[in-house]
Amino acid sequence: QVQLVESGGGLVQPGGSLRLSCTASGFTFSSYAMSWYRQVSGKERELVAQITNTGGIRNYADSVKGRFTISRDNAKNTVYLQMNSLKPEDTAVYYCKARVLVRSYWGQGTQVTVSS
């Protein structure tokens, strides 16, 4: 079955960096676009970044443009989110998502806390 496992979250000071990873299994990873979302407690989950199956097209939320970079390694079945110049408002649980055929799959999430 499809599984997505995120890692790399943690506590970081404002201005710092983190790299999140999401390793996928159970489907042909190289055939599908991947996305990163984030959610703050009590708010809706929001799209942060997405990348096509080949990595040729990447889109970002306006709030993270120029600071975050999404990438993927199809040989490792892994999608990454490099987060630089982090701000307190980036604090959230970050999830990766795969839409395989007509169904969306989510990882368990990884907490990112930006605080001094």
C-alpha positions in Angstrom: 0.0 0.0 0.0 1.0 3.6 -0.4 3.1 4.9 2.4 4.7 8.4 2.9 7.1 9.0 5.8 8.2 12.5 6.6 11.3 13.4 8.6 13.5 16.4 9.3 11.3 18.6 11.4 12.4 20.2 14.7 13.0 23.4 16.6 14.9 26.1 14.8 15.6 29.8 15.5 14.2 32.5 13.2 16.4 32.9 10.2 17.6 29.3 10.4 17.1 26.4 8.0 15.7 22.9 7.9 15.4 20.3 5.3 12.3 18.0 5.3 12.3 14.6 3.6 9.4 12.4 2.5 10.1 8.9 1.5 7.4 7.1 -0.5 6.6 3.4 -1.2 3.8 1.4 -2.6 3.5 3.2 -6.0 5.6 4.3 -8.9 7.1 7.4 -7.4 8.6 8.7 -10.6 5.2 8.8 -12.3 3.4 11.2 -9.9 3.6 14.8 -8.8 4.3 15.4 -5.1 3.3 18.2 -2.8 4.1 19.6 0.6 1.4 21.1 2.8 1.4 22.6 6.3 -1.2 23.0 9.0 -1.5 25.1 12.1 -3.8 23.8 14.8 -7.3 25.2 14.2 -6.6 26.2 10.7 -7.0 24.6 7.3 -4.1 22.7 5.7 -2.4 24.9 3.1 -0.4 24.1 0.1 3.3 25.0 0.4 4.9 23.7 -2.7 4.4 21.1 -5.4 6.6 19.5 -8.0 5.9 17.5 -11.2 7.0 13.9 -11.6 10.2 14.9 -13.4 10.9 17.9 -11.3 10.6 20.2 -14.3 7.8 22.4 -12.8 7.7 23.6 -9.3 5.1 25.9 -7.7 5.2 27.7 -4.4 2.8 29.5 -2.1 3.5 33.2 -2.1 4.4 33.1 1.6 7.4 30.9 1.0 8.6 31.9 -2.5 12.3 32.7 -2.5 12.8 30.9 0.9 11.7 27.3 0.3 12.8 24.9 -2.4 11.1 21.7 -3.3 13.1 18.9 -5.0 12.9 15.2 -5.6 15.2 12.2 -6.1 13.3 9.6 -8.1 16.0 7.0 -7.6 15.5 7.3 -3.8 11.7 7.7 -3.9 12.1 10.9 -1.9 10.8 14.4 -2.1 12.5 17.2 -0.1 11.6 20.7 1.2 14.6 22.9 1.9 13.4 25.7 4.1 15.7 28.8 4.6 15.2 32.1 6.3 12.6 30.5 8.5 10.1 32.8 10.3 7.9 32.1 13.4 4.9 32.1 11.1 6.3 29.0 9.4 5.6 27.0 12.5 3.3 24.2 11.6 3.0 20.5 11.0 4.3 19.7 7.5 2.8 16.9 5.4 3.7 15.5 2.1 1.0 14.4 -0.2 0.8 12.1 -3.2 -2.2 11.9 -5.5 -2.1 8.5 -7.0 -4.8 7.9 -9.6 -8.0 9.3 -8.0 -6.9 9.1 -4.3 -4.8 11.4 -2.2 -2.3 9.9 0.3 -0.8 11.8 3.2 2.2 11.2 5.5 2.0 11.4 9.3 3.4 14.9 9.4 6.5 16.4 10.9 6.5 19.3 13.4 8.5 22.5 12.5 8.8 25.1 15.2 10.5 28.4 14.6 11.2 30.2 17.8 13.9 31.9 19.7 
